[in-house]
């Protein structure tokens, strides 16, 4: 009887899940309206519905087996990470794993530096966009992952950085390299000001306030027509230069020497795409290094203490006000830096580029990768940015697939793809 129950219960759960999938997917995937002249015609497409039901049924049926396999793999990884002598001392993680991670990240960095010279122009441009989301994810990770403060208005700092470069260049003629630190510092000041109204808030209330703040910034950009251009935005934003040397076909009315003339190579349009990619890679590596160092500094430990228990944080003599302000300020600075680069890459910024869906996307990167995990956030940013470009045939189902992936992640692996792990020592009993 026990053996029959072990088979019957998963089969029953899988059947119910497949039936629920049919109810949800028939209106979305099974029925389609088309216009035949002036008449709407309803078409039924059952193949996508059947495929979704089969996928959910097989996943639910094999979920217990997958769970056992994942537990065995984790146990094997834990057993082989360190020699037995270390396990007898009770050490479950340490410098050995950190050293391997550093070597792996160094190898990936070398590959990332060499790849654009062999990849296609379109793929390099997509990876540049992915690196922007890496910067944004690592910045939001300070607020959400390290400090445990739910921020749904992070896109406001992103927009501030983009418009800082666009407006300073338009009205004062400042270059990208001059505006980049100004955008970071301006966004940091804006994050500092936002921190004051939310000092006493937490959880859902904090999320609502930050969501409102993000919408206020977008509406201001949309309505301040004389300053920001309103819905039309700001166009004609110049690309970054290489130490003051333009990377263009000609130097323009001012004359001078362009970058390709300096190094003696014929001009190609792909050079700017590669340069923007390398610049984005440099900024992403800088963000990764700084946030990693901050996590290991006293301020990073204070963020983690605030995230775990604010009352215990107060009892240790840590000022939660200063900790929250530092998290909002530093997280906003990296968003401003990413926004400035975004404006340089696009050449055009409009308020519609900074809607709530962008904040949700960045937050999904943090949750999917694993809150507090820098490596996981990089992986999640690459997955959520590159996969939609690869699978363009499923473009109309992009948000549906995105929501399904997030639901499955919360059910199967709520800690994220690569959860954050800190070395710890267990005293032998």
C-alpha positions as CSV (number, residue, x, y, z in Angstrom):
1,X,0.0,0.0,0.0
2,X,2.8,2.4,0.8
3,X,4.5,1.8,-2.5
4,X,1.2,2.4,-4.3
5,X,0.8,5.7,-2.4
6,X,4.3,6.8,-3.4
7,X,3.2,6.4,-7.1
8,X,-0.4,7.6,-6.8
9,X,0.2,10.8,-4.9
10,X,2.7,12.3,-7.4
11,X,0.5,11.2,-10.3
12,X,-2.6,12.9,-8.7
13,X,-0.7,16.1,-8.0
14,X,0.7,16.1,-11.6
15,X,-2.7,15.6,-13.1
16,X,-4.2,18.4,-11.0
17,X,-1.4,20.7,-12.0
18,X,-1.8,19.8,-15.7
19,X,-5.6,20.5,-15.4
20,X,-4.9,23.9,-13.8
21,X,-2.4,24.7,-16.6
22,X,-5.1,23.9,-19.2
23,X,-7.5,26.3,-17.5
24,X,-4.9,29.1,-17.4
25,X,-3.4,28.6,-20.9
26,X,-6.5,28.0,-23.0
27,X,-7.5,31.7,-23.0
28,X,-3.9,32.8,-23.6
29,X,-2.5,30.2,-25.9
30,X,-5.4,28.2,-27.2
31,X,-7.7,30.9,-28.5
32,X,-6.7,33.6,-30.9
33,X,-8.7,36.4,-32.6
34,X,-7.9,37.4,-36.1
35,X,-9.5,40.1,-38.3
36,X,-11.0,38.8,-41.6
37,X,-12.0,41.9,-43.3
38,X,-14.4,43.5,-40.8
39,X,-15.2,40.3,-39.0
40,X,-13.4,38.9,-36.0
41,X,-12.7,35.2,-36.3
42,X,-11.9,33.0,-33.4
43,X,-9.2,30.3,-34.0
44,X,-8.3,27.4,-31.7
45,X,-4.7,26.3,-31.3
46,X,-4.5,23.3,-29.0
47,X,-0.8,22.4,-29.6
48,X,0.7,25.1,-27.3
49,X,-1.9,24.1,-24.6
50,X,-1.1,20.4,-24.9
51,X,2.7,21.2,-24.8
52,X,2.3,23.3,-21.6
53,X,0.1,20.6,-20.0
54,X,2.7,17.9,-20.8
55,X,5.6,20.0,-19.6
56,X,3.8,20.8,-16.2
57,X,2.7,17.1,-15.8
58,X,6.1,15.7,-16.4
59,X,7.8,18.3,-14.1
60,X,5.3,17.6,-11.3
61,X,5.6,13.9,-11.8
62,X,9.4,14.0,-11.6
63,X,9.7,16.6,-8.9
64,X,10.3,14.2,-6.0
65,X,13.0,12.4,-8.0
66,X,14.6,15.8,-9.0
67,X,14.5,16.8,-5.4
68,X,16.3,13.7,-4.3
69,X,18.9,14.1,-7.1
70,X,19.6,17.7,-6.1
71,X,20.0,16.8,-2.5
72,X,22.5,14.1,-3.4
73,X,24.4,16.5,-5.6
74,X,24.6,19.1,-2.9
75,X,25.8,16.5,-0.4
76,X,28.5,15.3,-2.9
77,X,29.6,18.9,-3.5
78,X,29.8,19.5,0.2
79,X,31.8,16.3,0.8
80,X,34.3,17.1,-2.0
81,X,34.8,20.8,-1.4
82,X,37.4,20.3,1.4
83,X,39.6,17.4,2.6
84,X,38.3,15.1,5.3
85,X,40.7,16.7,7.9
86,X,38.8,20.0,7.5
87,X,35.5,18.3,8.0
88,X,36.8,16.7,11.2
89,X,37.5,20.3,12.4
90,X,34.0,21.3,11.5
91,X,34.8,23.7,8.7
92,X,32.1,23.6,6.0
93,X,33.5,26.4,3.7
94,X,36.5,28.6,3.6
95,X,39.3,30.1,1.5
96,X,39.5,27.1,-0.8
97,X,36.1,27.8,-2.3
98,X,36.7,31.5,-2.4
99,X,40.0,30.9,-4.3
100,X,38.3,28.7,-6.8
101,X,35.6,31.3,-7.4
102,X,38.2,34.0,-7.9
103,X,40.0,31.8,-10.5
104,X,36.8,31.1,-12.3
105,X,35.8,34.8,-12.4
106,X,39.3,35.7,-13.7
107,X,38.9,33.1,-16.5
108,X,35.5,34.4,-17.4
109,X,36.8,38.0,-17.4
110,X,39.5,37.0,-19.9
111,X,37.0,35.2,-22.1
112,X,34.7,38.3,-21.9
113,X,37.6,40.5,-23.0
114,X,38.5,38.4,-26.0
115,X,35.0,37.4,-27.2
116,X,33.7,40.7,-28.8
117,X,36.6,40.6,-31.4
118,X,35.2,37.3,-32.7
119,X,31.4,37.7,-32.1
120,X,28.9,39.3,-34.4
121,X,27.9,42.9,-34.0
122,X,24.4,42.1,-32.9
123,X,25.5,39.7,-30.2
124,X,28.0,42.1,-28.8
125,X,25.3,44.8,-28.6
126,X,23.0,42.4,-26.7
127,X,25.8,41.6,-24.3
128,X,26.4,45.3,-23.7
129,X,22.7,45.6,-22.7
130,X,23.1,42.6,-20.4
131,X,26.1,44.2,-18.7
132,X,24.0,47.3,-18.0
133,X,21.5,45.0,-16.2
134,X,24.5,43.4,-14.4
135,X,25.4,46.8,-13.0
136,X,21.8,47.5,-12.0
137,X,21.4,44.1,-10.4
138,X,24.5,44.4,-8.3
139,X,23.5,47.9,-7.3
140,X,20.0,46.9,-6.2
141,X,21.6,43.9,-4.4
142,X,23.0,46.3,-1.9
143,X,19.6,47.5,-0.9
144,X,17.6,44.3,-1.3
145,X,20.1,41.5,-0.9
146,X,22.5,42.9,1.7
147,X,20.3,45.3,3.7
148,X,17.0,43.5,3.2
149,X,15.1,46.7,2.1
150,X,12.5,46.1,-0.6
151,X,12.9,48.8,-3.2
152,X,10.4,49.0,-6.1
153,X,11.5,52.4,-7.3
154,X,15.1,51.7,-8.2
155,X,14.5,52.7,-11.8
156,X,14.2,56.4,-10.6
157,X,18.0,56.5,-9.9
158,X,18.6,54.8,-13.3
159,X,16.6,57.5,-15.0
160,X,18.4,60.3,-13.0
161,X,21.8,59.1,-14.2
162,X,20.6,58.9,-17.8
163,X,19.1,62.4,-17.8
164,X,22.1,63.8,-15.9
165,X,24.4,63.0,-18.8
166,X,21.8,63.9,-21.5
167,X,21.0,67.4,-20.0
168,X,24.5,68.3,-18.9
169,X,25.8,67.5,-22.4
170,X,22.9,69.3,-24.1
171,X,23.1,72.5,-22.0
172,X,26.7,72.7,-20.9
173,X,28.5,70.5,-23.4
174,X,30.1,68.2,-20.8
175,X,31.6,64.9,-22.0
176,X,30.6,61.4,-20.9
177,X,33.7,61.0,-18.6
178,X,32.8,64.3,-16.8
179,X,29.2,63.3,-16.4
180,X,29.8,59.7,-15.3
181,X,30.9,60.6,-11.7
182,X,28.4,63.5,-11.6
183,X,25.6,61.1,-12.4
184,X,26.7,58.7,-9.7
185,X,27.1,61.4,-7.1
186,X,23.7,63.0,-8.1
187,X,21.9,59.7,-7.9
188,X,23.6,59.0,-4.5
189,X,22.3,62.3,-3.2
190,X,18.8,61.4,-4.4
191,X,19.0,58.0,-2.7
192,X,20.1,59.8,0.5
193,X,17.1,62.1,0.3
194,X,14.8,59.1,-0.3
195,X,16.2,57.3,2.7
196,X,14.9,59.9,5.2
197,X,11.1,59.4,4.5
198,X,11.4,55.6,4.6
199,X,13.6,55.2,7.8
200,X,10.6,54.0,9.9
201,X,9.1,51.9,7.2
202,X,9.7,48.2,6.3
203,X,8.2,45.4,4.3
204,X,5.1,46.3,2.2
205,X,5.0,49.9,3.3
206,X,8.6,50.5,2.2
207,X,7.8,48.9,-1.2
208,X,4.7,51.1,-1.7
209,X,6.7,54.3,-0.9
210,X,9.6,53.4,-3.2
211,X,7.1,52.4,-5.9
212,X,5.5,55.8,-5.6
213,X,8.9,57.6,-5.7
214,X,9.8,55.8,-9.0
215,X,6.5,56.9,-10.6
216,X,6.9,60.5,-9.4
217,X,10.3,60.7,-11.1
218,X,8.9,59.3,-14.3
219,X,6.0,61.7,-14.3
220,X,8.3,64.7,-13.6
221,X,10.5,63.7,-16.6
222,X,7.3,63.4,-18.7
223,X,5.8,66.8,-17.7
224,X,8.9,69.1,-17.4
225,X,8.8,69.6,-21.2
226,X,11.0,72.8,-21.2
227,X,13.8,71.0,-19.4
228,X,13.6,67.3,-20.3
229,X,11.8,67.4,-23.6
230,X,8.8,65.7,-22.2
231,X,7.6,62.5,-23.9
232,X,10.1,63.2,-26.8
233,X,13.0,63.0,-24.4
234,X,16.6,64.1,-25.3
235,X,18.2,63.0,-28.5
236,X,21.6,63.4,-30.1
237,X,23.5,62.2,-27.0
238,X,27.2,61.7,-28.1
239,X,29.0,58.4,-27.6
240,X,31.9,58.2,-25.1
241,X,35.4,59.1,-26.4
242,X,38.7,57.3,-25.8
243,X,40.7,59.6,-23.5
244,X,39.3,62.6,-25.3
245,X,39.8,61.1,-28.8
246,X,36.7,60.6,-30.8
247,X,35.9,57.1,-32.1
248,X,34.3,58.3,-35.3
249,X,34.9,58.4,-39.1
250,X,36.0,62.0,-38.9
251,X,36.7,64.5,-36.1
252,X,34.1,66.9,-37.2
253,X,34.3,70.7,-37.5
254,X,37.0,70.9,-34.7
255,X,39.4,68.8,-36.7
256,X,42.0,66.8,-34.9
257,X,42.7,63.1,-35.0
258,X,40.3,60.3,-34.5
259,X,41.0,57.1,-32.7
260,X,41.3,54.8,-35.8
261,X,43.7,57.3,-37.4
262,X,45.8,57.3,-34.2
263,X,46.2,53.5,-34.2
264,X,46.5,53.3,-38.0
265,X,43.4,51.1,-38.7
266,X,40.6,51.6,-41.2
267,X,37.4,52.9,-39.7
268,X,34.6,50.3,-39.2
269,X,31.2,50.8,-37.6
270,X,31.7,47.8,-35.4
271,X,34.6,49.5,-33.5
272,X,32.1,51.6,-31.5
273,X,30.0,48.6,-30.6
274,X,33.1,46.8,-29.3
275,X,34.3,49.9,-27.4
276,X,30.9,50.3,-25.8
277,X,30.9,46.6,-24.8
278,X,34.4,46.9,-23.3
279,X,33.4,50.0,-21.4
280,X,30.3,48.3,-20.1
281,X,32.5,45.3,-19.0
282,X,34.9,47.7,-17.2
283,X,32.0,49.4,-15.3
284,X,30.4,46.1,-14.5
285,X,33.7,44.7,-13.2
286,X,34.2,47.9,-11.1
287,X,30.7,47.5,-9.7
288,X,31.3,43.8,-8.9
289,X,34.6,44.6,-7.1
290,X,33.4,47.5,-5.1
291,X,30.1,45.8,-3.9
292,X,32.1,42.7,-3.0
293,X,34.5,44.7,-0.9
294,X,31.7,46.6,0.7
295,X,30.1,43.3,1.7
296,X,33.2,42.2,3.6
297,X,33.7,45.6,5.2
298,X,32.0,46.7,8.6
299,X,29.3,48.5,6.7
300,X,28.5,45.2,4.8
301,X,28.2,43.3,8.1
302,X,25.9,46.1,9.4
303,X,23.7,45.7,6.3
304,X,23.4,42.0,7.0
305,X,22.7,42.6,10.7
306,X,19.9,45.0,9.7
307,X,18.5,42.4,7.2
308,X,18.5,39.6,9.7
309,X,17.1,41.4,12.8
310,X,16.7,45.1,13.2
311,X,16.1,44.8,17.0
312,X,19.3,42.8,17.4
313,X,21.0,45.3,15.2
314,X,20.0,48.1,17.6
315,X,21.1,46.0,20.6
316,X,24.6,45.7,19.1
317,X,25.0,49.5,19.0
318,X,24.5,49.8,15.3
319,X,22.5,52.8,14.1
320,X,19.8,51.5,11.7
321,X,19.3,55.0,10.4
322,X,22.8,55.3,9.1
323,X,22.8,51.8,7.8
324,X,19.6,52.3,5.8
325,X,20.9,55.6,4.4
326,X,24.2,54.1,3.4
327,X,22.4,51.2,1.6
328,X,20.1,53.6,-0.4
329,X,22.9,56.0,-1.2
330,X,25.5,53.4,-2.4
331,X,22.9,51.4,-4.3
332,X,21.6,54.6,-6.0
333,X,25.1,55.6,-7.0
334,X,25.6,52.5,-9.1
335,X,22.2,52.9,-10.8
336,X,23.2,56.5,-11.7
337,X,26.4,55.2,-13.2
338,X,24.5,52.6,-15.3
339,X,22.0,55.2,-16.4
340,X,24.7,57.5,-17.6
341,X,26.2,54.7,-19.7
342,X,22.7,53.7,-21.0
343,X,22.2,57.3,-22.3
344,X,25.6,57.2,-24.0
345,X,24.8,53.8,-25.6
346,X,21.3,54.7,-26.8
347,X,21.9,58.3,-27.9
348,X,18.3,58.9,-26.8
349,X,16.5,58.9,-23.5
350,X,12.7,59.1,-23.0
351,X,10.6,58.7,-19.8
352,X,9.1,55.5,-21.4
353,X,12.5,53.8,-21.0
354,X,12.1,54.0,-17.2
355,X,8.8,52.5,-16.3
356,X,7.9,50.2,-13.4
357,X,8.6,47.1,-15.5
358,X,12.3,48.1,-15.4
359,X,12.3,48.1,-11.6
360,X,10.5,44.7,-11.6
361,X,13.0,43.4,-14.1
362,X,16.0,44.4,-12.0
363,X,14.3,43.1,-8.8
364,X,13.6,39.8,-10.6
365,X,17.3,39.6,-11.5
366,X,18.2,39.9,-7.8
367,X,15.6,37.3,-6.7
368,X,16.3,34.9,-9.5
369,X,20.1,35.0,-9.0
370,X,19.9,34.8,-5.2
371,X,19.7,37.7,-2.9
372,X,23.1,38.6,-1.7
373,X,24.8,36.5,-4.3
374,X,26.9,38.5,-6.8
375,X,27.7,35.6,-9.1
376,X,24.1,34.5,-9.1
377,X,23.0,38.1,-10.1
378,X,25.4,38.1,-13.0
379,X,24.0,34.7,-14.2
380,X,20.4,35.9,-13.8
381,X,21.1,39.1,-15.7
382,X,22.6,37.2,-18.6
383,X,19.7,34.7,-18.7
384,X,16.9,37.3,-18.6
385,X,18.6,39.6,-21.2
386,X,20.1,37.2,-23.6
387,X,17.5,34.4,-23.8
388,X,14.6,36.7,-25.1
389,X,16.9,37.8,-27.9
390,X,17.9,34.2,-28.8
391,X,14.3,32.9,-28.7
392,X,12.7,35.7,-30.8
393,X,10.0,33.2,-32.1
394,X,8.5,33.3,-28.5
395,X,8.6,37.1,-28.3
396,X,4.9,37.5,-27.9
397,X,4.9,35.0,-25.0
398,X,7.9,36.7,-23.3
399,X,6.1,38.0,-20.2
400,X,4.1,34.7,-19.9
401,X,7.3,32.6,-19.9
402,X,9.0,35.1,-17.6
403,X,6.2,34.8,-15.0
404,X,6.1,31.0,-15.3
405,X,9.9,30.9,-14.7
406,X,9.6,33.1,-11.6
407,X,6.7,30.9,-10.2
408,X,8.7,27.7,-10.8
409,X,11.7,29.3,-9.1
410,X,9.7,30.2,-6.1
411,X,8.4,26.7,-5.9
412,X,11.5,24.7,-6.6
413,X,14.5,26.9,-5.7
414,X,13.3,30.0,-3.7
415,X,16.9,30.8,-2.6
416,X,17.9,31.6,-6.2
417,X,20.1,30.0,-8.9
418,X,23.3,30.6,-7.0
419,X,22.4,31.5,-3.4
420,X,24.9,33.4,-1.3
421,X,27.0,31.2,1.0
422,X,29.2,32.4,3.8
423,X,32.0,30.3,5.3
424,X,31.2,29.1,8.8
425,X,32.6,26.8,11.4
426,X,30.6,24.2,13.3
427,X,32.1,23.3,16.7
428,X,32.4,19.5,17.1
429,X,30.2,18.1,19.9
